[in-house]
Amino acid sequence: MPLIIVLTLVWSACGPSKDRLVEDEASQSSGREEVRASSQSVVFNRSDEGAATPPWHGEGGIASLEWGEIGGHRQWITIRGEDSRAPLLLWLHGGPGLTEIPFLAAQRELERHFVVVNWDQRGAGKSYGEKLSCEEMTIDGFVSDAGALARYLLARFRREHLFIVGHSWGAIVGMLLVQRYPDLCKAFIGMGQPVCTSMEDGLALDFVRDTAVYLRNEEAIQDLKGQSRPLTDRAQRAVLRRWVVDFGGMIWQKGEVLDWVFQPEAHSTVPEYTPRDWEKRRLGLGFSWKCLERELNELDLFVRIPKVGVPVFFFLGVHDHQVPFEASVRYFDVLEAPVKEIVWFHHSAHFPHLEEPARFAAMVLEKLLDRGEASR
């Protein structure tokens, strides 16, 4: 049985801070970047533990692997861009715990047009720590971490706004962030946007049952006997997700992309990760889901976020049944936003940025830059 990862999107947002942000010039001269927001201080330091991110060649580029204290915990980011003056783009990874740094190779085109920041969130990848407790792993805590990081980046790069891309779990955090801090975010892209877990479970169950009958897959039919809505049993949900994966509802293009998602350490070179980081990533996946499972099972953005104050774009794979696209569309139809649009990926399921990387990059540029959303 393949590894089953329950993924959820992060809706990204950034917003108005009542506290004036001040950049500490002295900390810059010592190789550190520091931003103070009232009683909170965020400090980032360049990596000194044997890992590094490849440099951009030529003048004006930026390529940095850094760690800092956010919310009382050491957390890691990469900052990459061909032009350090380009618009900022903060990427919120999925999972929870499914870090994006192992897939940076798929972001090279974005790095030509943005300063792209990838963040190993609290409890994930390089940011996993054994001292973390489940009491410190709450959705609200992730939104606060994301807000602190966004404010730090805006002050450091002297910007007024940034863009956010949230994938799955990251799209949940992103939407909540946009709701809380609308003035900091220029526009938001939610990929594989989760909206209501009970609805998504029901739609995924319908897909798997219909596909099993169509394919006359007796093993799947037997496995799904007795499953009913709502899914409250962890074992039942694991069985359901196993068949979602097998039937192409998470990765539509099987083969290299599927291997890349499930075993990135075996299928790509990731200089930002040490062998210990891969072990932390594995541990963080299980830990993050265990801690956040209850909150995610109760997720309902229909009630929690009926309206946002920034442009939103849902990037949806027509084969996505991990976070079924039908649920995202139902939410999109009732969501109030100044601008909203769905961009479809016809050869993708839950990972359009890996299954259709060229189209994904082109659509990000079209929706964020070509339509005049850019702000430096």
VEXDREN-2710 file (C-alpha; in Angstrom, 1 decimal):
% VEXDREN-2710
k/r/px/py/pz
1/MET/0.0/0.0/0.0
2/PRO/1.4/3.4/-0.9
3/LEU/2.0/6.0/1.7
4/ILE/-1.2/8.0/2.2
5/ILE/-0.9/11.7/2.8
6/VAL/-4.0/13.6/3.7
7/LEU/-3.5/17.0/2.1
8/THR/-5.3/20.2/2.7
9/LEU/-4.9/23.6/1.0
10/VAL/-3.8/26.8/2.6
11/TRP/-5.6/30.0/1.7
12/SER/-3.1/32.7/2.0
13/ALA/-3.4/36.3/3.3
14/CYS/-1.5/39.1/4.7
15/GLY/-2.7/42.2/6.4
16/PRO/-2.5/45.5/8.0
17/SER/-0.4/45.6/11.1
18/LYS/-1.2/48.3/13.7
19/ASP/2.4/48.2/14.9
20/ARG/5.0/50.1/12.9
21/LEU/7.7/47.7/11.6
22/VAL/11.3/48.9/12.0
23/GLU/14.3/47.3/10.3
24/ASP/17.3/47.0/12.5
25/GLU/20.2/48.1/10.3
26/ALA/22.8/47.0/12.8
27/SER/21.5/43.4/12.6
28/GLN/22.0/43.5/8.8
29/SER/25.6/44.4/9.1
30/SER/26.2/41.4/11.3
31/GLY/24.7/39.0/8.8
32/ARG/21.2/38.9/10.4
33/GLU/17.9/40.4/9.4
34/GLU/15.7/41.6/12.2
35/VAL/12.2/43.2/12.2
36/ARG/10.5/44.2/15.4
37/ALA/6.7/44.4/15.6
38/SER/5.8/45.8/19.0
39/SER/6.6/43.1/21.5
40/GLN/7.4/40.5/18.8
41/SER/10.8/40.2/17.1
42/VAL/11.6/38.0/14.1
43/VAL/15.3/37.4/13.4
44/PHE/16.6/35.3/10.5
45/ASN/20.2/33.9/10.2
46/ARG/21.8/32.3/7.2
47/SER/22.3/28.6/7.2
48/ASP/25.5/27.3/8.9
49/GLU/24.7/23.6/9.1
50/GLY/26.0/22.2/5.8
51/ALA/23.0/22.7/3.6
52/ALA/22.7/25.5/1.0
53/THR/20.5/26.7/-1.8
54/PRO/22.2/27.0/-5.3
55/PRO/23.1/30.6/-6.2
56/TRP/21.7/32.7/-8.9
57/HIS/24.4/33.8/-11.3
58/GLY/24.6/37.4/-12.4
59/GLU/24.0/40.7/-10.6
60/GLY/20.9/41.4/-8.6
61/GLY/19.9/37.8/-7.7
62/ILE/19.2/36.4/-4.3
63/ALA/19.5/32.8/-3.1
64/SER/19.5/32.2/0.6
65/LEU/18.7/29.4/3.1
66/GLU/17.9/30.9/6.5
67/TRP/16.5/30.1/9.9
68/GLY/14.7/32.3/12.4
69/GLU/12.6/32.3/15.5
70/ILE/8.9/32.6/14.8
71/GLY/6.4/32.0/17.5
72/GLY/9.1/30.8/19.8
73/HIS/10.3/28.1/17.4
74/ARG/13.2/27.8/14.9
75/GLN/11.7/27.8/11.4
76/TRP/13.4/27.7/8.0
77/ILE/12.9/29.6/4.8
78/THR/14.5/29.7/1.3
79/ILE/14.5/33.1/-0.5
80/ARG/15.2/32.8/-4.3
81/GLY/14.9/35.1/-7.2
82/GLU/16.8/36.3/-10.3
83/ASP/16.1/39.9/-9.3
84/SER/15.9/40.9/-5.7
85/ARG/13.8/43.9/-6.6
86/ALA/11.0/41.7/-8.1
87/PRO/7.6/41.3/-6.4
88/LEU/7.5/39.0/-3.3
89/LEU/5.7/35.7/-3.5
90/LEU/5.2/33.6/-0.3
91/TRP/4.5/29.9/-0.9
92/LEU/2.5/28.1/1.8
93/HIS/3.1/24.3/1.5
94/GLY/0.5/21.6/1.9
95/GLY/0.2/18.6/4.2
96/PRO/0.2/19.6/6.9
97/GLY/3.8/18.8/7.0
98/LEU/4.4/18.2/3.2
99/THR/7.2/20.8/2.7
100/GLU/7.8/22.3/-0.7
101/ILE/11.5/22.9/-0.5
102/PRO/12.2/19.4/-2.0
103/PHE/10.3/20.6/-5.1
104/LEU/12.1/23.9/-5.7
105/ALA/13.2/22.7/-9.1
106/ALA/9.7/23.2/-10.3
107/GLN/9.7/26.9/-9.3
108/ARG/12.6/28.1/-11.4
109/GLU/10.4/30.0/-13.9
110/LEU/8.6/31.7/-11.0
111/GLU/12.0/32.7/-9.6
112/ARG/12.7/34.7/-12.8
113/HIS/9.8/37.0/-12.1
114/PHE/9.4/36.9/-8.3
115/VAL/11.4/36.7/-5.1
116/VAL/10.0/33.4/-4.1
117/VAL/10.0/32.5/-0.4
118/ASN/9.4/28.9/0.7
119/TRP/8.8/28.2/4.4
120/ASP/9.1/24.9/6.2
121/GLN/6.3/25.6/8.7
122/ARG/6.2/24.8/12.4
123/GLY/6.6/21.1/12.9
124/ALA/7.5/20.4/9.2
125/GLY/10.7/19.4/7.5
126/LYS/13.7/21.4/8.6
127/SER/11.4/23.2/11.2
128/TYR/10.4/20.0/12.9
129/GLY/11.6/19.7/16.5
130/GLU/11.0/17.0/19.1
131/LYS/10.3/19.6/21.8
132/LEU/7.1/20.7/19.9
133/SER/3.9/19.7/21.5
134/CYS/0.4/19.2/19.9
135/GLU/-0.8/22.1/22.1
136/GLU/1.5/24.4/20.0
137/MET/0.1/23.0/16.7
138/THR/-3.1/24.9/16.0
139/ILE/-4.5/26.4/12.9
140/ASP/-4.6/29.8/14.5
141/GLY/-0.9/29.4/15.5
142/PHE/0.0/28.8/11.9
143/VAL/-1.9/31.8/10.7
144/SER/0.0/33.9/13.3
145/ASP/3.3/32.5/12.2
146/ALA/2.5/33.3/8.5
147/GLY/1.5/36.8/9.4
148/ALA/4.7/37.4/11.3
149/LEU/6.8/36.0/8.4
150/ALA/4.8/38.2/5.9
151/ARG/5.4/41.3/7.9
152/TYR/9.1/40.5/8.3
153/LEU/9.5/40.0/4.5
154/LEU/7.7/43.2/3.6
155/ALA/9.9/45.2/6.0
156/ARG/13.1/43.5/4.9
157/PHE/12.4/44.0/1.2
158/ARG/10.7/47.4/1.7
159/ARG/7.5/46.3/0.1
160/GLU/3.9/47.2/0.8
161/HIS/2.3/44.0/-0.5
162/LEU/3.2/40.4/-1.4
163/PHE/1.5/37.6/-3.3
164/ILE/0.6/34.3/-1.7
165/VAL/0.3/30.8/-3.2
166/GLY/-1.2/28.2/-0.9
167/HIS/-1.3/24.5/-1.8
168/SER/-3.8/22.3/0.0
169/TRP/-3.3/22.7/3.7
170/GLY/-1.4/25.9/2.9
171/ALA/-4.5/27.2/1.2
172/ILE/-6.5/26.9/4.4
173/VAL/-3.8/28.9/6.3
174/GLY/-3.7/31.3/3.4
175/MET/-7.4/32.0/3.3
176/LEU/-7.5/32.6/7.1
177/LEU/-4.4/34.9/6.7
178/VAL/-6.1/36.9/4.0
179/GLN/-9.2/37.3/6.1
180/ARG/-7.1/38.5/9.1
181/TYR/-4.6/40.7/7.3
182/PRO/-6.1/41.8/4.0
183/ASP/-4.0/44.9/3.5
184/LEU/-0.7/43.0/3.3
185/CYS/-1.6/40.6/0.5
186/LYS/-1.9/41.8/-3.1
187/ALA/-3.6/38.6/-4.4
188/PHE/-4.0/35.0/-3.4
189/ILE/-3.8/31.7/-5.4
190/GLY/-5.3/28.6/-3.7
191/MET/-4.3/25.3/-5.3
192/GLY/-6.4/22.3/-4.4
193/GLN/-8.4/24.5/-2.0
194/PRO/-9.9/22.7/0.9
195/VAL/-13.2/24.2/2.2
196/CYS/-15.2/21.7/4.2
197/THR/-13.7/18.3/5.2
198/SER/-17.0/16.5/5.7
199/MET/-18.2/17.6/2.2
200/GLU/-14.8/16.6/0.7
201/ASP/-14.9/13.1/2.3
202/GLY/-18.4/12.5/0.9
203/LEU/-17.4/13.5/-2.6
204/ALA/-14.2/11.5/-2.5
205/LEU/-16.2/8.4/-1.3
206/ASP/-18.6/8.8/-4.2
207/PHE/-15.7/9.1/-6.7
208/VAL/-14.0/6.0/-5.3
209/ARG/-17.2/3.9/-5.2
210/ASP/-18.2/4.9/-8.8
211/THR/-14.7/4.2/-10.1
212/ALA/-14.5/0.9/-8.4
213/VAL/-17.8/-0.2/-9.9
214/TYR/-16.8/1.1/-13.3
215/LEU/-13.5/-0.8/-13.2
216/ARG/-15.0/-3.8/-11.6
217/ASN/-12.3/-3.6/-8.9
218/GLU/-13.6/-6.1/-6.3
219/GLU/-10.9/-5.3/-3.8
220/ALA/-11.9/-1.7/-3.7
221/ILE/-15.6/-2.5/-3.6
222/GLN/-15.0/-4.8/-0.6
223/ASP/-12.7/-2.3/1.2
224/LEU/-15.4/0.4/0.9
225/LYS/-18.3/-1.7/2.2
226/GLY/-19.7/-0.2/5.4
227/GLN/-18.2/3.3/4.8
228/SER/-20.8/6.0/5.3
229/ARG/-20.9/9.8/5.8
230/PRO/-19.6/11.4/7.9
231/LEU/-16.2/9.6/8.0
232/THR/-15.1/9.9/11.6
233/ASP/-12.9/6.8/11.8
234/ARG/-9.2/7.3/11.0
235/ALA/-8.8/3.8/9.6
236/GLN/-11.8/4.3/7.2
237/ARG/-10.3/7.6/6.0
238/ALA/-7.0/5.9/5.3
239/VAL/-8.7/3.2/3.2
240/LEU/-10.6/5.9/1.3
241/ARG/-7.4/7.9/0.6
242/ARG/-5.6/4.8/-0.5
243/TRP/-8.1/4.3/-3.3
244/VAL/-8.2/8.0/-4.2
245/VAL/-4.4/7.7/-4.9
246/ASP/-4.7/4.4/-6.7
247/PHE/-7.5/5.8/-9.0
248/GLY/-5.5/8.9/-9.9
249/GLY/-7.3/11.3/-7.7
250/MET/-4.2/12.7/-6.1
251/ILE/-1.7/12.4/-8.9
252/TRP/-3.2/12.0/-12.4
253/GLN/0.0/11.5/-14.3
254/LYS/1.4/8.4/-12.6
255/GLY/5.1/7.6/-12.8
256/GLU/7.8/10.2/-12.3
257/VAL/5.6/12.8/-10.7
258/LEU/4.0/10.2/-8.3
259/ASP/7.5/9.0/-7.3
260/TRP/8.7/12.6/-6.8
261/VAL/5.8/13.3/-4.4
262/PHE/6.1/10.2/-2.4
263/GLN/9.9/9.7/-2.3
264/PRO/11.5/13.1/-3.2
265/GLU/14.7/12.2/-1.5
266/ALA/15.2/9.3/-3.9
267/HIS/14.2/11.1/-7.1
268/SER/15.7/14.5/-6.9
269/THR/18.8/16.4/-5.6
270/VAL/17.9/18.8/-2.8
271/PRO/21.0/20.6/-1.5
272/GLU/18.8/22.5/1.0
273/TYR/18.2/19.2/2.9
274/THR/20.6/17.1/4.9
275/PRO/19.9/13.4/5.6
276/ARG/18.7/14.5/9.0
277/ASP/16.3/16.9/7.4
278/TRP/14.7/14.1/5.4
279/GLU/14.2/12.2/8.6
280/LYS/12.6/15.3/10.2
281/ARG/10.4/15.7/7.2
282/ARG/9.1/12.1/7.6
283/LEU/8.5/12.6/11.4
284/GLY/6.9/16.0/10.9
285/LEU/4.3/14.6/8.4
286/GLY/2.9/12.2/10.9
287/PHE/3.2/14.6/13.8
288/SER/1.5/17.5/12.0
289/TRP/-1.4/15.4/10.9
290/LYS/-1.9/13.8/14.3
291/CYS/-1.9/17.2/16.0
292/LEU/-4.2/19.0/13.5
293/GLU/-6.6/16.2/12.6
294/ARG/-9.4/17.3/14.9
295/GLU/-9.4/20.9/13.7
296/LEU/-9.2/19.9/10.1
297/ASN/-12.1/17.4/10.5
298/GLU/-14.2/20.4/11.7
299/LEU/-13.1/22.7/8.9
300/ASP/-15.9/24.7/7.2
301/LEU/-14.8/27.8/5.3
302/PHE/-18.4/28.4/4.1
303/VAL/-19.1/29.5/7.7
304/ARG/-15.7/30.8/8.7
305/ILE/-14.7/32.8/5.6
306/PRO/-17.7/34.0/3.6
307/LYS/-15.8/37.1/2.3
308/VAL/-12.3/38.2/1.6
309/GLY/-10.9/41.6/0.6
310/VAL/-8.3/40.6/-2.0
311/PRO/-8.4/39.0/-5.5
312/VAL/-8.5/35.2/-5.3
313/PHE/-7.7/32.6/-7.9
314/PHE/-8.4/28.9/-7.5
315/PHE/-6.1/26.7/-9.4
316/LEU/-7.9/23.4/-9.7
317/GLY/-7.1/20.0/-11.3
318/VAL/-10.1/18.5/-13.1
319/HIS/-8.9/15.1/-11.7
320/ASP/-8.5/16.2/-8.1
321/HIS/-10.4/13.9/-5.7
322/GLN/-7.9/14.3/-2.8
323/VAL/-9.6/17.6/-2.2
324/PRO/-12.5/17.2/-4.6
325/PHE/-12.7/20.1/-7.0
326/GLU/-16.5/20.1/-6.7
327/ALA/-16.3/21.3/-3.1
328/SER/-13.9/24.1/-4.1
329/VAL/-16.3/25.2/-6.8
330/ARG/-19.3/25.3/-4.5
331/TYR/-17.3/27.5/-2.1
332/PHE/-16.0/29.7/-4.9
333/ASP/-19.6/30.3/-6.1
334/VAL/-20.6/31.8/-2.8
335/LEU/-17.3/33.5/-1.8
336/GLU/-17.4/37.3/-1.9
337/ALA/-14.1/38.8/-3.3
338/PRO/-13.3/41.9/-5.3
339/VAL/-12.0/39.6/-8.1
340/LYS/-12.3/35.8/-8.2
341/GLU/-11.5/33.3/-10.9
342/ILE/-11.0/29.6/-11.4
343/VAL/-8.1/28.4/-13.5
344/TRP/-8.5/24.7/-14.6
345/PHE/-5.7/22.2/-15.2
346/HIS/-7.0/19.4/-17.4
347/HIS/-4.1/17.1/-17.0
348/SER/-3.7/17.3/-13.2
349/ALA/-5.2/16.2/-10.0
350/HIS/-4.0/17.7/-6.7
351/PHE/-0.6/18.8/-7.8
352/PRO/-1.0/21.1/-10.9
353/HIS/2.4/22.8/-10.2
354/LEU/4.2/19.4/-10.6
355/GLU/1.9/17.8/-13.2
356/GLU/1.7/20.8/-15.5
357/PRO/4.6/23.1/-14.5
358/ALA/4.8/25.1/-17.7
359/ARG/1.0/26.0/-17.7
360/PHE/1.1/26.6/-13.9
361/ALA/3.9/29.1/-14.2
362/ALA/2.3/30.8/-17.2
363/MET/-1.0/31.1/-15.3
364/VAL/0.7/32.6/-12.2
365/LEU/2.3/35.2/-14.3
366/GLU/-0.9/36.0/-16.2
367/LYS/-3.1/36.3/-13.1
368/LEU/-0.6/38.1/-10.8
369/LEU/1.6/40.2/-13.1
370/ASP/0.0/40.6/-16.6
371/ARG/-3.2/41.9/-15.1
372/GLY/-1.4/44.6/-13.2
373/GLU/-1.4/43.1/-9.7
374/ALA/2.3/43.6/-9.4
375/SER/3.6/45.9/-6.7
376/ARG/7.2/46.5/-5.8
END
